[in-house]
Amino acid sequence: MKNLTLLLFLIGTPLVLLAQRGPGPSPSERVKIMDDSLSLSEAQEQRLLDLFESTRETMLDIRDNSESVEQFRSEFRATRLQEKEKIQLYLTGEQFQRWEVIQAQRNEYRRSQRKGKQNKKPD
């Protein structure tokens, strides 16, 4: 159940922010979900909270100030890569491996959802 919760959270976080569908989970909610799945220490929780707050601000700036789709995508990807690198520094090796498995599951789920939408015929 914890993995499903984390999976659902991680699916929506960046997409919700960027698609302007709403604010998405707060940085503290993201940390709580990761803690439920990865059993974070208090120090890890604080570092991740700071990271997610910073990333959220950066993403909002990118969304508001990008002059083209290409610029938006490039800056978005770079920010996500930087976030992943910092997450790897903050987690233990075992935690990071579990987190990557959860990320892979999330990505597979997203791909399957897109395929399902493409294959649906209008009524």
Secondary structure, 3 states (H helix, E strand, C coil): CHHHHHHHHHHHHHHHHHHCCCCCCCHHHHHHHHHHHHCCCHHHHHHHHHHHHHHHHHHHHHHHHCCCHHHHHHHHHHHHHHHHHHHHHHCCHHHHHHHHHHHHHHHHHHHHHHHHHHHCCCC
